[in-house]
Structures are given as C-alpha cells and as structure tokens.
Amino acid sequence: MAKDSSFDIVSDVDFAEVQNAIQIAMKEIQTRYDFKGSKSDISLDKEELVLISDDEYKLDQVKDVLFSKLFKRGVPVKNLDYGKVEKASGGTVRQRAKLIQGIDKENAKKINTIIKNSGLKVKSQIQDDQIRVTAKSRDDLQKIIQAVKEADLTIDVQFVNYR
C-alpha cells in the first residue's frame, strides 16, 4: 500500500525580517531630503507596526518606503491590516498596521472550497490556524498548490512540511 503524501498550508510572518526591513526603512527615511526635520518613525509593538509622521502625506511616504523594504525582504505584504490614521502627540499622526498570523476561518473555508472544487482525490482538514492536505499522489498535491496560489485570497499563504 502506498504511503500518503501531505503538506501544510500556513500564513506566517518572519518577525526577524520585519525588524530588518524596519531598520533599513528608517535608514532611508533619515537620509532622504524630503524627510529632513521630520518626526517620522516606524516601530514594532508585539505583532503590530506603528508608523508615525508629521502629516498624512508623509505618512503615506513612510508606508511606501516600508512596503518596498518588506517586499524586498520577502515579508508577505498582504498580511498587513492597516488601521485608521489617528492624531498623536506633538502635532503628528499615527497609524497602526497589524501583522496577520495564521489562516482565519473565512480564508480556510475558501481554501477548502478550492480544494474540493478541484475534483482531485485529496483530503484537507483545518488544524487551528493551518490546513493539512493529504493525498496518495504527489502530482495531485502539486495541482492543489498551484490552484491555491492562483486563488484570490486576502492573506499570503506558504506551503510547508511537504512529505
């Protein structure tokens, strides 16, 4: 009897890479001429990014710089959930961006629907904030990976523990 192959679908953020991206973005902000004398800052507070700047226009510029650095470091930018812009001390504005970890129920249902609609002989089960997919054929698993990659999900997913 053939052994089943499997993999897990997860949505993780590497916080070390996020920290590196923040440091690189802050270096760029400190050296850019348009930020001279600005009170712009980016910090990581647990699982939340905190962006501070003089006004909303500069805040958008800070987001652009951070976005490009996160993208270059391989951090899934789809997993950023921006809050509303709020007034902060010293005449500045602040915005928080939550880093989403794990697959929520809504996206898990979407992924399960994609797997079921594929018509392949695979089993999927939701395990906390990840999905385990098993099948006898590794080719079927490859097709599932391709189908999930092509899907329009609100989060970025990775495929791990392929065996």
Secondary structure as UniProt FT lines:
FT   STRAND          5..10
FT   HELIX           15..31
FT   HELIX           33..35
FT   TURN            36..37
FT   STRAND          41..45
FT   TURN            46..47
FT   STRAND          48..53
FT   HELIX           56..72
FT   TURN            73..74
FT   HELIX           77..79
FT   STRAND          80..82
FT   STRAND          86..87
FT   HELIX           89..91
FT   STRAND          93..99
FT   HELIX           105..117
FT   TURN            118..119
FT   STRAND          122..127
FT   TURN            128..129
FT   STRAND          130..135
FT   HELIX           138..150
FT   STRAND          158..160
//
